C-alpha cells in the first residue's frame, strides 16, 4: 500500500530539508554550517589520544588544525576532520 506522504513530491521552493533543519530551532544565516551539521566555530574539547598531553579536558585552548572533510552518503554529509598538533592524531567531529 502506497502512503500519500511518501509518494507526494515536495512543493516547497527550497525543499523539505530546510524546513526540517529550521524546525529544530536553527535558522538559515545562523552560525550553523548546514552542509556538515556542526557550528562553524566548533572546536574539539580535547585530543582523543589518551597518550597526548592535551587529552584531559582542561577547558584551555589546545593546538589543533582543521584538515578538511570526510564525505559520506548519510546526513550529515560532510564530517569535519582535525589533527592534534601535539601528537599528530587525526580525528573527526564524530569522535566526540
OpenMM code with the backbone's topology and positions (N, CA, C; nanometers):
from openmm import Vec3, app, unit

residues = "UNK UNK UNK UNK UNK UNK UNK UNK UNK UNK UNK UNK UNK UNK UNK UNK UNK UNK UNK UNK UNK UNK UNK UNK UNK UNK UNK UNK UNK UNK UNK UNK UNK UNK UNK UNK UNK UNK UNK UNK UNK UNK UNK UNK UNK UNK UNK UNK UNK UNK UNK UNK UNK UNK UNK UNK UNK UNK UNK UNK UNK UNK UNK UNK UNK UNK UNK UNK UNK UNK UNK UNK UNK UNK UNK UNK UNK UNK UNK UNK UNK UNK UNK UNK UNK UNK UNK UNK UNK UNK UNK UNK UNK UNK UNK UNK".split()
positions = [
    Vec3(0.0841, -0.1173, 0.0000),
    Vec3(0.0000, 0.0000, 0.0000),
    Vec3(0.0890, 0.1241, 0.0000),
    Vec3(0.0633, 0.2161, -0.0922),
    Vec3(0.1434, 0.3375, -0.1020),
    Vec3(0.0923, 0.4433, -0.0059),
    Vec3(0.1825, 0.5053, 0.0632),
    Vec3(0.1472, 0.6135, 0.1539),
    Vec3(0.1444, 0.7440, 0.0771),
    Vec3(0.0400, 0.8270, 0.0891),
    Vec3(0.0370, 0.9539, 0.0178),
    Vec3(0.1463, 1.0491, 0.0644),
    Vec3(0.1951, 1.0335, 0.1867),
    Vec3(0.3019, 1.1197, 0.2350),
    Vec3(0.4345, 1.0869, 0.1686),
    Vec3(0.4563, 0.9610, 0.1390),
    Vec3(0.5825, 0.9206, 0.0786),
    Vec3(0.5851, 0.9438, -0.0718),
    Vec3(0.4700, 0.9374, -0.1366),
    Vec3(0.4689, 0.9499, -0.2812),
    Vec3(0.4475, 1.0937, -0.3278),
    Vec3(0.4059, 1.1842, -0.2385),
    Vec3(0.3831, 1.3231, -0.2785),
    Vec3(0.5156, 1.3959, -0.2917),
    Vec3(0.5374, 1.4653, -0.4040),
    Vec3(0.6620, 1.5403, -0.4199),
    Vec3(0.6623, 1.6652, -0.3322),
    Vec3(0.7783, 1.7102, -0.2960),
    Vec3(0.7926, 1.8308, -0.2157),
    Vec3(0.7600, 1.9512, -0.3032),
    Vec3(0.6745, 2.0400, -0.2558),
    Vec3(0.6346, 2.1576, -0.3331),
    Vec3(0.6994, 2.2847, -0.2816),
    Vec3(0.7833, 2.2768, -0.1824),
    Vec3(0.8483, 2.3953, -0.1285),
    Vec3(0.9645, 2.4347, -0.2190),
    Vec3(0.9868, 2.5667, -0.2384),
    Vec3(1.0921, 2.6096, -0.3314),
    Vec3(1.2326, 2.5682, -0.2878),
    Vec3(1.2577, 2.5586, -0.1579),
    Vec3(1.3903, 2.5194, -0.1105),
    Vec3(1.3954, 2.3738, -0.0690),
    Vec3(1.2889, 2.3024, -0.0833),
    Vec3(1.2856, 2.1625, -0.0451),
    Vec3(1.2489, 2.1449, 0.1007),
    Vec3(1.2321, 2.0227, 0.1400),
    Vec3(1.1890, 1.9909, 0.2765),
    Vec3(1.3035, 1.9952, 0.3764),
    Vec3(1.4251, 1.9813, 0.3311),
    Vec3(1.5385, 1.9748, 0.4229),
    Vec3(1.5529, 2.1022, 0.5034),
    Vec3(1.5339, 2.2180, 0.4392),
    Vec3(1.5485, 2.3438, 0.5099),
    Vec3(1.4420, 2.3579, 0.6173),
    Vec3(1.3219, 2.3115, 0.5885),
    Vec3(1.2141, 2.3165, 0.6877),
    Vec3(1.2488, 2.2266, 0.8061),
    Vec3(1.3024, 2.1085, 0.7801),
    Vec3(1.3391, 2.0165, 0.8874),
    Vec3(1.4483, 2.0752, 0.9746),
    Vec3(1.5468, 2.1401, 0.9138),
    Vec3(1.6564, 2.1989, 0.9906),
    Vec3(1.6056, 2.3147, 1.0726),
    Vec3(1.5254, 2.4047, 1.0112),
    Vec3(1.4776, 2.5192, 1.0857),
    Vec3(1.3765, 2.4760, 1.1924),
    Vec3(1.3126, 2.3614, 1.1742),
    Vec3(1.2209, 2.3102, 1.2740),
    Vec3(1.2913, 2.2707, 1.4026),
    Vec3(1.4209, 2.2499, 1.3962),
    Vec3(1.4987, 2.2166, 1.5152),
    Vec3(1.5444, 2.3415, 1.5888),
    Vec3(1.5005, 2.4588, 1.5428),
    Vec3(1.5407, 2.5823, 1.6066),
    Vec3(1.6607, 2.6462, 1.5414),
    Vec3(1.6986, 2.6012, 1.4242),
    Vec3(1.8129, 2.6557, 1.3538),
    Vec3(1.7639, 2.7368, 1.2351),
    Vec3(1.8095, 2.8570, 1.2249),
    Vec3(1.7649, 2.9423, 1.1162),
    Vec3(1.8757, 2.9572, 1.0137),
    Vec3(1.8404, 2.9655, 0.8849),
    Vec3(1.9416, 2.9940, 0.7839),
    Vec3(2.0090, 3.1266, 0.8162),
    Vec3(2.1390, 3.1321, 0.7979),
    Vec3(2.2132, 3.2521, 0.8307),
    Vec3(2.2689, 3.2504, 0.9723),
    Vec3(2.2365, 3.1480, 1.0498),
    Vec3(2.2934, 3.1386, 1.1838),
    Vec3(2.4365, 3.0874, 1.1724),
    Vec3(2.4971, 3.0586, 1.2866),
    Vec3(2.6352, 3.0098, 1.2818),
    Vec3(2.6431, 2.8597, 1.2591),
    Vec3(2.5355, 2.7975, 1.2134),
    Vec3(2.5336, 2.6546, 1.1848),
    Vec3(2.5747, 2.6320, 1.0403),
    Vec3(2.6680, 2.5433, 1.0178),
    Vec3(2.7079, 2.5041, 0.8831),
    Vec3(2.6145, 2.3919, 0.8406),
    Vec3(2.5154, 2.4224, 0.7545),
    Vec3(2.4145, 2.3240, 0.7169),
    Vec3(2.4715, 2.2068, 0.6382),
    Vec3(2.5888, 2.2234, 0.5791),
    Vec3(2.6448, 2.1151, 0.4991),
    Vec3(2.7050, 2.0049, 0.5852),
    Vec3(2.7481, 2.0383, 0.7057),
    Vec3(2.8083, 1.9336, 0.7878),
    Vec3(2.7418, 1.9169, 0.9231),
    Vec3(2.6474, 2.0033, 0.9597),
    Vec3(2.5685, 1.9820, 1.0794),
    Vec3(2.6309, 2.0249, 1.2101),
    Vec3(2.7412, 2.0992, 1.2089),
    Vec3(2.8011, 2.1489, 1.3320),
    Vec3(2.8195, 2.2990, 1.3202),
    Vec3(2.8265, 2.3708, 1.4319),
    Vec3(2.8541, 2.5141, 1.4243),
    Vec3(2.9898, 2.5395, 1.3606),
    Vec3(2.9995, 2.6469, 1.2826),
    Vec3(3.1246, 2.6781, 1.2124),
    Vec3(3.2402, 2.7019, 1.3076),
    Vec3(3.2121, 2.7570, 1.4248),
    Vec3(3.3190, 2.7886, 1.5187),
    Vec3(3.3414, 2.6784, 1.6226),
    Vec3(3.2853, 2.5597, 1.6012),
    Vec3(3.3009, 2.4499, 1.6957),
    Vec3(3.4467, 2.4060, 1.7007),
    Vec3(3.4942, 2.3772, 1.8195),
    Vec3(3.6304, 2.3275, 1.8384),
    Vec3(3.6248, 2.2006, 1.9219),
    Vec3(3.7094, 2.1035, 1.8899),
    Vec3(3.7117, 1.9820, 1.9714),
    Vec3(3.7530, 2.0161, 2.1144),
    Vec3(3.6872, 1.9586, 2.2133),
    Vec3(3.7165, 1.9941, 2.3527),
    Vec3(3.8521, 1.9454, 2.4025),
    Vec3(3.9030, 1.8369, 2.3447),
    Vec3(4.0322, 1.7815, 2.3860),
    Vec3(4.0799, 1.6850, 2.2788),
    Vec3(4.2051, 1.6446, 2.2886),
    Vec3(4.2597, 1.5447, 2.1956),
    Vec3(4.2094, 1.4062, 2.2381),
    Vec3(4.1602, 1.3266, 2.1432),
    Vec3(4.1091, 1.1945, 2.1796),
    Vec3(4.2179, 1.0905, 2.2086),
    Vec3(4.3432, 1.1243, 2.1849),
    Vec3(4.4530, 1.0322, 2.2113),
    Vec3(4.4824, 1.0303, 2.3617),
    Vec3(4.4630, 0.9163, 2.4309),
    Vec3(4.4866, 0.9117, 2.5758),
    Vec3(4.6326, 0.9353, 2.6144),
    Vec3(4.7248, 0.9212, 2.5202),
    Vec3(4.8667, 0.9432, 2.5490),
    Vec3(4.9114, 1.0862, 2.5216),
    Vec3(4.8228, 1.1721, 2.4767),
    Vec3(4.8569, 1.3108, 2.4432),
    Vec3(4.8460, 1.3986, 2.5678),
    Vec3(4.9301, 1.5015, 2.5753),
    Vec3(4.9255, 1.5931, 2.6897),
    Vec3(4.7978, 1.6779, 2.6893),
    Vec3(4.7289, 1.6870, 2.5757),
    Vec3(4.6056, 1.7652, 2.5650),
    Vec3(4.4807, 1.6773, 2.5720),
    Vec3(4.4947, 1.5554, 2.6228),
    Vec3(4.3807, 1.4644, 2.6321),
    Vec3(4.2832, 1.5062, 2.7415),
    Vec3(4.3313, 1.5573, 2.8516),
    Vec3(4.2436, 1.5989, 2.9614),
    Vec3(4.1703, 1.7260, 2.9222),
    Vec3(4.0399, 1.7279, 2.9424),
    Vec3(3.9582, 1.8442, 2.9079),
    Vec3(3.9764, 1.9521, 3.0144),
    Vec3(4.0755, 2.0384, 2.9945),
    Vec3(4.1025, 2.1436, 3.0926),
    Vec3(4.0257, 2.2714, 3.0617),
    Vec3(3.9612, 2.2794, 2.9460),
    Vec3(3.8887, 2.3986, 2.9078),
    Vec3(3.9776, 2.5040, 2.8432),
    Vec3(4.1072, 2.4817, 2.8443),
    Vec3(4.2004, 2.5750, 2.7824),
    Vec3(4.2136, 2.5438, 2.6335),
    Vec3(4.2398, 2.6454, 2.5512),
    Vec3(4.2644, 2.6186, 2.4085),
    Vec3(4.3855, 2.5264, 2.3921),
    Vec3(4.3784, 2.4423, 2.2928),
    Vec3(4.4886, 2.3498, 2.2666),
    Vec3(4.5147, 2.3481, 2.1159),
    Vec3(4.6364, 2.3092, 2.0735),
    Vec3(4.6727, 2.3201, 1.9322),
    Vec3(4.6148, 2.2080, 1.8461),
    Vec3(4.5238, 2.2453, 1.7576),
    Vec3(4.4700, 2.1514, 1.6596),
    Vec3(4.4567, 2.2239, 1.5269),
    Vec3(4.4412, 2.1466, 1.4220),
    Vec3(4.4293, 2.2035, 1.2877),
    Vec3(4.3138, 2.1360, 1.2159),
    Vec3(4.2324, 2.2144, 1.1464),
    Vec3(4.1273, 2.1582, 1.0605),
    Vec3(4.1942, 2.1081, 0.9327),
    Vec3(4.1654, 1.9826, 0.8958),
    Vec3(4.2343, 1.9248, 0.7804),
    Vec3(4.1395, 1.8832, 0.6687),
    Vec3(4.0191, 1.9371, 0.6680),
    Vec3(3.9270, 1.9054, 0.5596),
    Vec3(3.8049, 1.8303, 0.6089),
    Vec3(3.7422, 1.7612, 0.5149),
    Vec3(3.6166, 1.6929, 0.5440),
    Vec3(3.6200, 1.5499, 0.4928),
    Vec3(3.5446, 1.4663, 0.5581),
    Vec3(3.5158, 1.3320, 0.5115),
    Vec3(3.3735, 1.3360, 0.4579),
    Vec3(3.3513, 1.2905, 0.3369),
    Vec3(3.2176, 1.2912, 0.2784),
    Vec3(3.1559, 1.1529, 0.2902),
    Vec3(3.0277, 1.1503, 0.3295),
    Vec3(2.9567, 1.0240, 0.3410),
    Vec3(2.8169, 1.0378, 0.2820),
    Vec3(2.7489, 0.9259, 0.2652),
    Vec3(2.6200, 0.9248, 0.1979),
    Vec3(2.5035, 0.9655, 0.2878),
    Vec3(2.5162, 0.9492, 0.4184),
    Vec3(2.4066, 0.9814, 0.5098),
    Vec3(2.4314, 1.1151, 0.5797),
    Vec3(2.3248, 1.1848, 0.6199),
    Vec3(2.3438, 1.3139, 0.6871),
    Vec3(2.4064, 1.2968, 0.8244),
    Vec3(2.4854, 1.3875, 0.8695),
    Vec3(2.5421, 1.4979, 0.7929),
    Vec3(2.6399, 1.4456, 0.6888),
    Vec3(2.6367, 1.5037, 0.5705),
    Vec3(2.7139, 1.4514, 0.4586),
    Vec3(2.8627, 1.4867, 0.4657),
    Vec3(2.8947, 1.5973, 0.5307),
    Vec3(3.0359, 1.6375, 0.5439),
    Vec3(3.0749, 1.6329, 0.6907),
    Vec3(3.1789, 1.5577, 0.7204),
    Vec3(3.2284, 1.5427, 0.8570),
    Vec3(3.3640, 1.6124, 0.8661),
    Vec3(3.3732, 1.7136, 0.9531),
    Vec3(3.4980, 1.7887, 0.9695),
    Vec3(3.6057, 1.6994, 1.0297),
    Vec3(3.7272, 1.7062, 0.9742),
    Vec3(3.8428, 1.6316, 1.0245),
    Vec3(3.9399, 1.7286, 1.0900),
    Vec3(4.0132, 1.6804, 1.1912),
    Vec3(4.1098, 1.7599, 1.2654),
    Vec3(4.2378, 1.6797, 1.2858),
    Vec3(4.3462, 1.7507, 1.3180),
    Vec3(4.4719, 1.6881, 1.3607),
    Vec3(4.5206, 1.7607, 1.4851),
    Vec3(4.5629, 1.6843, 1.5834),
    Vec3(4.6249, 1.7424, 1.7026),
    Vec3(4.7689, 1.7787, 1.6658),
    Vec3(4.8081, 1.9028, 1.6899),
    Vec3(4.9439, 1.9464, 1.6546),
    Vec3(5.0476, 1.8951, 1.7536),
    Vec3(5.0044, 1.8486, 1.8704),
    Vec3(5.0989, 1.7986, 1.9699),
    Vec3(5.1386, 1.6535, 1.9429),
    Vec3(5.0395, 1.5669, 1.9145),
    Vec3(5.0705, 1.4246, 1.8984),
    Vec3(5.0526, 1.3743, 1.7545),
    Vec3(4.9846, 1.4523, 1.6692),
    Vec3(4.9668, 1.4113, 1.5296),
    Vec3(4.8448, 1.3246, 1.5043),
    Vec3(4.7664, 1.2967, 1.6066),
    Vec3(4.6475, 1.2128, 1.5910),
    Vec3(4.5424, 1.2862, 1.5081),
    Vec3(4.4852, 1.2194, 1.4099),
    Vec3(4.3746, 1.2781, 1.3349),
    Vec3(4.2435, 1.2185, 1.3843),
    Vec3(4.1382, 1.2996, 1.3792),
    Vec3(4.0072, 1.2591, 1.4300),
    Vec3(3.9021, 1.3471, 1.3659),
    Vec3(3.7759, 1.3209, 1.3956),
    Vec3(3.6662, 1.3963, 1.3361),
    Vec3(3.5679, 1.4427, 1.4423),
    Vec3(3.4677, 1.5181, 1.3984),
    Vec3(3.3623, 1.5600, 1.4902),
    Vec3(3.2869, 1.4402, 1.5431),
    Vec3(3.2812, 1.3323, 1.4675),
    Vec3(3.2103, 1.2115, 1.5097),
    Vec3(3.2810, 1.1397, 1.6237),
    Vec3(3.4057, 1.1737, 1.6499),
    Vec3(3.4801, 1.1140, 1.7608),
    Vec3(3.4173, 1.1511, 1.8943),
    Vec3(3.3578, 1.2685, 1.8996),
    Vec3(3.3013, 1.3192, 2.0244),
    Vec3(3.1529, 1.2957, 2.0259),
] * unit.nanometer
topology = app.Topology()
chain = topology.addChain("A")
for resn in residues:
    res = topology.addResidue(resn, chain)
    for name in ("N", "CA", "C"):
        topology.addAtom(name, app.Element.getBySymbol(name[0]), res)
